[in-house]
Structures are given as structure tokens and as C-alpha cells.
Amino acid sequence: MNEGELRAQFPYLSEVAYLDTAAEGLLPLVGQQGAAGYTKSKARGSSGRPDFYATEKRATETAAALLGAPADSVAVMSSASEGLNLLAHSIDWREGDEVIITDLEFPSNVYPWLKLQKQGVKVIVIEANGGVLTLEDFKSRFTPRTRLVSVSFVSFKTGTRLPYLPELGAAAAKAGALLSVDATQGLGRAVLPLEGIDYLVSSSYKWMMGLHGAGVVYLGPRLRDSFEPGITGWYAVTPLFTPYRFERFDYKPGAARLLAGMPNYAALYALEQGIKLLLERGVARIEDEFRPLVRELRKRIERAGFEVLTPADEACWAGIVSFSHPEPLAAKQALERAGVIVWAGDNRVRAAVHFYNNEGDLKRLFDALPALKT
């Protein structure tokens, strides 16, 4: 699929320069058709269930292919937040246990851990230095009470990518802790090594171009066959109608045990198609081809006189470039008048570059930057 064919999958690109994938990815035409396929199956009532189950299997396998993981290590829940809360409710916490996070985390990767403070769990927050977090920043915080390290692969705030996840996972394991990764702002846009990751979640409505209501969850080798979810239901169990079902039950193998009930099938129908587009292009290729655009975006924003929050080190880049602004909402509105869609708030403006963007989209942003000076 060439650039013209790809951009034709996203008709909104003919109207605006869309640089807000970090908030909402565009839904491709094939994703819309996929969701429509669900409604056709649902209109057939229980006769449509074989289609539901077949699509769930394919979508899960497709998500696993995107991760480069075995299919049985992946499940699709309702959201990344649900996945993180499930993890928080599945660890046998003891008073004095510690969770390590950073100040670059989205609230979904903060609140579940803060809630544990009522159980005597201590939350350690590492502060980034100029948007940068080093491996030593984490290792120096490990203690015998560290149970979990929970980080973002790419920060929603600054666009900072953690390039040392395998090393962090190894260090966490050595300290007797688990490594959980929120991959929402990177999965589908940057190559993600799974080595050392015990638990991973990702929303699918951003860089994977899916619908709301589908969150990818991955169980690493240390948890795949031993993880006991803090909640459960009929969809996590096999077989169902046993003579002993009022006495005990057995989980499905692998990540399938995470799903208490039926998933959001409509979202799965769309997600399969969105990920197929990514796999057709290849995430490594996307990362390589669009690094120059990210480089130019960062340079031009800095040249315009704004403080760039995204680190200068290219190893810390993915698809997001953020910069400070004293009146972010006014800046966003000015850009919208120029036909450029970005995210703004929290004293910053954030632009995101995905594989459906091109140099023309960035030029529209560059032309509008001078008007943002206050």
C-alpha cells in the first residue's frame, strides 16, 4: 500500500493536518468496515456467536503478532486501565511493600497504586531530569520491599521513550520485583522489546487505530501460567459445566484467564483491521521512516523559541514531541484555525506523528508556529 492508498484510508486527512494520534488515533476505513461486520453478526443473535469467537481469536493473534509474542500470552480486555487495576488487585500485598513509578506517568498508571496506600503499600515516585530517566534512577530505588516497577514505554507527557526495558526488567527480577509496562503511547509506533517485561497493557484506540473498549494485555513468561487474577468469571474458566463446579474451577491457560466475561467484540472486529495495516508496513520500518520527521518537528519547534520537553537523545524518541506553552488551549485553538489538530493542556502542547502523516502535515504546523508566541 503506497502513501496515497494509505492516506485514503483516513479521509479526515484531506481536511486537516492531524497530529493528535497520542490522544485519538484515526479509525481507518477497513476498521469501520470491521465494526460494521460485527453489527451484521450481532443482528443474527446467537447464530452470530461463531463469528464473534473467530474474530476474537484472530484479533488476539494479530495483537500478539504486533508484540512479537505467543498468542496464548495475550488477551484483549476493555482498557489499559482495567488491565492495570487487575494487576493491582492480583498481587498479595503486605504492609511496607513498595511500588516504583515515575512523574511521567499517565494517571491510569498512578491511581491504582495510590489506592494501595490504604493497605500500607508505599509508592515511590522517581522524578525525571529534563524529561530523562536513567536505568540507575530505578536501580538506586530498589529495596528488599520493592514488589513492582510500573512504567510507560513512552510518556504521554513528554514523549520520552525508555530504551532500556530489558535491562530494567532484569534488574527488577534480581531485586525480586515485577516489571509492568504501559505501552499505550508506543505500541504500533516504536519497536518494543518484550524481554524482561512481566506484565504489559496498552490502549488500542491511539496508535493501533482501534475503537474504545479494547485494551491489549500481555503476560510474560514468569506470570503466564501462574498468574491468579484478582477477579474472575465464566469466560476465564474451562471447562464450565463440571460436576465439581460448585467446589472449584480451573483457569484457561495463559492470558485467557484474565477475561472474566465476554470482551467488546465490536472493538475486536475493528482492532484486527487496524493492526493489519501496521503489520503490513512493519513497525520497525515506520520507526525508521518517520524518525526524520520527528527530528525536524523537534528542531523547528525549538527554533520557534519554545522549550521542547521531549529529550534531545534520539534513543528516547517515539512519535510524540511536546513543548511548553503558557496558554496551551489558546495555542491549540490557533492551530485548529490553521487546520492543524494537536493536544494541549497542562502547560504544554503535544504533537504526534504516525505513519499516515507526511511532510505536508508538518509544514502546516511549522507555518502556524510563529502565531503561537505570546
Secondary structure as UniProt FT lines:
FT   HELIX           3..8
FT   HELIX           11..14
FT   STRAND          17..18
FT   TURN            21..23
FT   HELIX           29..42
FT   TURN            43..44
FT   HELIX           45..48
FT   HELIX           49..67
FT   HELIX           71..73
FT   STRAND          74..77
FT   HELIX           80..88
FT   TURN            89..90
FT   TURN            95..96
FT   STRAND          98..102
FT   TURN            103..104
FT   HELIX           107..109
FT   HELIX           111..115
FT   HELIX           116..119
FT   STRAND          122..126
FT   TURN            130..131
FT   HELIX           135..139
FT   TURN            140..141
FT   TURN            144..145
FT   STRAND          146..152
FT   TURN            156..158
FT   TURN            163..164
FT   HELIX           165..174
FT   TURN            175..176
FT   STRAND          178..182
FT   TURN            184..189
FT   TURN            195..196
FT   STRAND          199..203
FT   TURN            207..208
FT   TURN            212..213
FT   STRAND          215..219
FT   TURN            221..226
FT   HELIX           234..236
FT   TURN            243..247
FT   HELIX           254..258
FT   HELIX           265..281
FT   HELIX           283..303
FT   TURN            304..305
FT   HELIX           314..316
FT   STRAND          320..324
FT   HELIX           328..337
FT   TURN            338..339
FT   STRAND          340..341
FT   STRAND          343..345
FT   TURN            346..347
FT   STRAND          348..352
FT   TURN            355..356
FT   HELIX           359..368
FT   HELIX           369..372
//
